[in-house]
Amino acid sequence: MSVPLDLAIVVNTVQKNKDLWRMFFAQLAKHGGVEYPVRVFVDPPTVSDELLVSKGGVVQSVHYYDPTQKYRSQFISCIRQVQEEYCIYISEDYILYDAPRWDLIREYQDVLKGNPRLSFIRFNKGGVVDVNYPKFKNRDDLYEMSNVFPYFYSNGAAIWKTRDLERIHVHGPDLHIAGNNMDEMFEPAATKTCRELGIQGLVCYHGEPKRGKYHHDTSVFPYIATALVKGRWNVSEYREELEPLLVEYNIDEHHRGTR
């Protein structure tokens, strides 16, 4: 397969979730993701990175962040080291359960290249408000998003202009991903930052069904969103996709528990 050289897959993870790495990277390799540079953001290991670097070339680079810092500062320290102009930003619990449409993803990269005002294309429709977005130009699969809506910014799987993703974090508040209330969480706060910076984006949608309350599936990048909820396996929403993978990779679901 012919691939562009300026697109990386950026994986944000943490050592406490290393029990997911074997399944995550194996599924990524199985479904073609290793055709692209895979760049991992992670806190320093207590022993070694053997699990990351022994995957037969799955991971091209590992970038360590300071675990004493908040998520936003951690991310900036790593994203600045990614040289590719475009990136697919995901987490270690975004487990692929089928092959992505790499042909469409390359088309979406061309859309971003040809439209200076656009910063990203999200792979699955969703959010707190399920909005019927207007179509983007003459395409039937891409829709304009408005940065006035809640959760315009999301850490869900998307293809980004790398420097725009970095810019949102540089100008955004220094917060963690999670918190006791919305004011302590980076995602909702970053939507305001996007408005201030004039960030615009699209979402792709091919009529996929809704999954749970807040988002639709994506046939372009079919992933479990997310495999962990509060540290437990998300079998309530993804039983059909997740349980066979837990068996295949010999993972005892009782170790973490399920929800």
N, C-alpha and C positions, 0 to 999 in steps of 0.2 A: 504494500500500500504506500502511495506517495503522500508524505506528510509535510506540512510547513515546518520550517526550522525555528520559527519564532513563537512557538506555543509550548508552554510547560504546564504540567499538572502539579499544583501546589497542594500539599496535604498538611493540614494543621493537626497535631496530635499531642499526646502527653504520656509520659512513662506509665502512669497508673492504668492506661488503657492498652498496654502492650499485648495483652491477651487477645486483642482484636487484630493485631498486625498481620499474622500469618494468613488469616482469612481475607482481610482487606486487600493485601498486596497480591495474593494468589488470584483473587477474583478480578483485580485490575489487569493482571497479566493475561488471564484467560480471555478477557474481552477486549484486548487490543490496546490497553492504556499505556503499555510499556513501549509503544512506538514513539512516545513523546518523552522528553526529560521529566522525571518525577523528582520533585524537590520537597523535602520533608522539613517542617518546622517542629521542633520538639525541645523539651527541657533536657539538660545534661543527664546522661545515664549514671546510675549508681555503680554499675559494673562494666558493661561494654555495650556496643551497638550491634552485637552479633546478629540479632534477629532482624535488624534493618539491612545490614550490608551483605547478608548471606543469601539474598533472594535471587541470585543469578543475574544481577544487573537491573533489577526492578527500580531501585533507588539510585539516581545519579548523584544527588548531593543531600547532605544533612546539615541543617542550620540550627544551631542551638540558641535558645532564648533564655533570659534570666528568669528563673521561677519566682523570684521575689518581686518582680514587676507585675503590673496589671496587663491584661490581654492586649490592649491597644499598643502599649510600649513594646511588648514581646513581639507582636506582629510586625511593627515597623522595623525592628532590628533585623528581622529575617527577610521581609519582602524587598528591602533595599538591595539584597544580594541576588535577587532574581533578575537576570538580564533580558529574558525573553519579553517581547513587546506585549504578548497576550498570555493569559493563564486561565486554567480552569481551577477554581478554588473550592476545595472540599475538605471534609474532616474524616478521621479514621473510622467513624461509624456510619459513613455513607457507603454501604456495601453494594457493589454492583451485583444484580441478580440476572442480568441479561446483557447482550452486547449493545453498547451505545451506537447511535447513528453518526459515526465519525464523518460520513460524507456531508451530513447536514451541519455538523459542528464546524467543518471547514467552510461551508457556505456562510454560517453565522460570523465566522472570523472575517470573511470578506465584507459582510455587511458592516461590521464595526470599522474595518479599514476604510470603507467608502463613506462613512458618516462621522465627521469630526465631533458632532454634538453628542454622540452616543458613547457610553462608557461600558455597558455590559448587556448581555442577553441571558436572562434567567431561564433555567431549563424546565421549571414546573410552575404552573399557575397556582396562586394561593395567597394566603395572608389572612389576617383577622377579618378583612372585608373582601368578599369574593366579587371583584369588580369585572364588569364586561368592558374590557379595554378596546379602544378603536384599533382597527388594523393598521399595520405599518406599510405604507405605500401600496404596492400591488401584490403583496404576499398574503397568503391565506393562513400562514402558520406563525406569524410574528405580530405582536400587538404592542402598542404604545402604553407605557406605564406613566403615571403621574406621580411626581415626588411630593405631592401634597397629601397622598394617602398614607395611613400608618403602615409600617413595615415595607415601605418602598425599598429601603436597604434591608438586605437579608444575607445571612451566612449560608443560605441554601446554595446548592450547586449552580454555577453560572460560569460563562466565559466572560472574562474581564480584559479591558486594557489595563495592563499591570500597573502602570504609573498612576492611573486614576484611582485604582483600588488603594494604592499606597497613599495618595493625596487625601482620601477620605479619612484614613487613620491618622495621618499627620495633623489634620485640622480638627479631628473629632476629639471628644473628651476622653480622658485617661480612665477607662473603666474596664471591668472584667466582662466576659460574655454573660455570666449568670450573676444574679443578685437577689436580695430579699424583696426588692420592688423594682418597678420599671425604671426609676431614676438611677439605679445602680447598674444597668445593663447597657452594653455598647450598642447592640442592634437598634433598639428604638431611638437612642440618642443620635445614631449615625444618619437616620433619615433626615433629621433637622440639618445636619452637616451637609447632606446632599442638596437640600434646598438652598442653603447658603452658597454652595459652590456651583450651583446650576447643573448638577449631575443629572443626566437623563439615561433611560434604559428601556429595554424591551423584554417581553416574556414570550416564550414559544408555547404554543398550545395546539394539539392535534386532536382535540375532543376526548382526551384521556379522562377516565372516571375520577371522582373525588375520593381521596383516601383520608378517612377520619374527618375532623372538623375543619382543618385549616389549609389543606393543599390538595392539589391533584397529582396523580401519577405523571411521569414523563416517559414517553417512548424514545425520546432523543438521548436521555442519559438515565436509564432505568436503575435507580438506586433506592435502597431502603433509607427513608428520611424520617427518623433516624433509627439505627439499630439499638441504641441505648437511650433510655429515658430515665433520668435521675439514677444512672448507673445500672439499671436493670434492662434485660433484653425485652425489646418492644414486640412481643408476640401478639399483643392484642390487636395491633394494626397490620402486622406483617407476618402472621403465622405461616401462611402458605409459602412465602419466600424465605423466611429466616430459619425455620425449623430444619429443612433439608440441609442448609449450609452448616448449621450447628452439628448435625450428624456427620456430614462430609469431612469437617475439619476437627472432629473428635473433641468438641467443646461441651463441657458439662454446664447446661443452662442453670443448674441449681447453685453453682458457685456464685454467680451474680444474682440469681433470682430473675423472675419475669414480671411483667406487668401487662 
